[in-house]
Amino acid sequence: MHNTHMSAEMRQLHGAVLDIVAVMNRPQHDGKMVEAAGIKLDRALFPLLVLVERLGPIALGELADRVGRDHTTISRQAAKLEALGLIQRQASRDDRRVRAAVITDAGRQMTDRIDAAREAIMRRTLTGWSGEEVAALVTLTRRYADAMLEQSARLADPQD
């Protein structure tokens, strides 16, 4: 008989990832981050602004995929960020039909404040961890994320 159940180790890893995603996806989490950064920004716009800063220029379709929302919603929210002067939408360098979002100087100033607030929260979360433990966490988390991205790309490629 073939065992189709997940091993205890992989179940524990999956559970940890689910816990992290659940905390990060809570609207209250974004609200607290915005508050800690001392900025005024609609909670729904917060993750988009951060992704545009980290990944931009980024096509609005890819942005929609990354946050699990439809393209129409993301387009409306991008228009709000643009009206606030935090991003600009422009034709993609690769495909002029595709609209891409890029951060503005005002948007970068805002994400710098968000980064400072995020770092303070993360440092409090990791209180009691040694420098070596934090470094190992960073290295292994990046390695795992890269492996997941690579696997996702392979699954999306119809030729594989």
N, C-alpha and C positions, 0 to 999 in steps of 0.2 A: 504494500500500500504506500502510495506517495504522500508525503507530508506537505500539505499546501499551506500550512500555517506559518506566519512570520516568526522568525526566531525571537527570543526574548530580547536579545541585544538590539536587533533592528526595530522591534516594537518600542523599546525604550528610546531609541534615537528618533523615531517617527513621533512619538509622544512629546518629546522635548521640542521638536520643530513646531508641532501643532501648538504647544503652549506659547512659544515665542511669537508665532504668527498671530495667535489670538490676542495677546497683549498688544502687539504693534498695530493690529487692525481696529482696536477699540477706539471709537470716536473720542472718548474721554481722554485717551492717551494723547491724541493730537491736540486736544484742547489744552491739556496741561503743558504740552511742549510749547504751544503758542503763547500761553500765559507766562511760562518760565523765560521765554525769549523776550518778553516785553513788547510784542508786536501785535498789531491788529490785522488779523487775516481770518477769513472764513475757514473753519476746520476742513471743509470739503476741498478747499484749494491748497491746503498745506502740503499734502503728499505730492501733488502735481508740481508745485513749485520746486520742491526738493529734488524730484526726479529730473526735471528740466535742468536744474543746476548741475546735477551729477552726470547726466547722460547726454545733455544737449550738444549740438542740435539733435533733437529727437522728433521723429515723425509722430503726428498726433495719433495715428493708428497704433503704433508701437506703444505709445504712452497709455492708450486705452487698454491694450493687452496686458501691460504690466500692472495696472491697478484693477483689472477685472471689471471695467465699465465699458459701456458701448461708446462708439466713436462720436455719436451725436452729443452725448453728455459731456465727453471730454472736450469737444469743440466749443461748447457753450462755456465750460469752465476755463478753457484757455483764453477765450474772449474776455472773460472777467479779469484774469491775470494780466492780459494785455492792456485792458482799460485802466488797471491800477499801475501800469508802467513797470511791472515786474518781469514780464517776458515780452518777446516779440515773436510774431509768427511770420515765417518767410517761406519761399519756395525751397524745397530740398535741393541740395547740391547734386544729388544723384538722379532725382526725378522731379522736374519742374511742376508736375501735376500734384505732387505730395507737399502738404504743408508741414513744416517743421517748427518746433518751438526752441527758442534760445533765451538764455537768461539775460537780463539787462543789468546795468550797474546797480540800480535800486533793488532789483531782485537778489543780486549777489550780497548786497549789504544785509538784506533780510535773512538770507540763508546763513550768512556768517553768524548772525545772532542766534539762529536756530541751532547751528552747530555748537556754539558755546553752551547753550542750554542743554543740548543732548549730551555733550561730554560731561557736564556736571552731574547729570542724572546717571549716566553710565558709570562714572567713577563712584558714585554713592552705591550703585548696584553691586559693584565689584570690590567694595570695601572688604578688607580681610584677605583678598587674593594677592599672592606674590606677583612681582613683576614678570617672573618666568611663567606663571599660570596665565596671566593676561596675554602675554606674547603667544603662548601656545594656543589659547582660545582664538586669537585673531588669525593666526596661521592656519589652524585646522578649519575654522569657519569659512575662511576665504577659499581654501582648497575644496571643501564640500560644496560651496556655492558654485565654484567653477565647474566641478564635476556635474552638478545638477544642470547647469546651463548647457554644457556640452551634450549631456544625455537628451535634454529637451530639444536641442537643435537636431540631433540625430533622429529623434522620433518624428520631428516635423518634416524631415527631408524624405520625400517619397522614394528616392533612389536607394535608401538604406534598407 
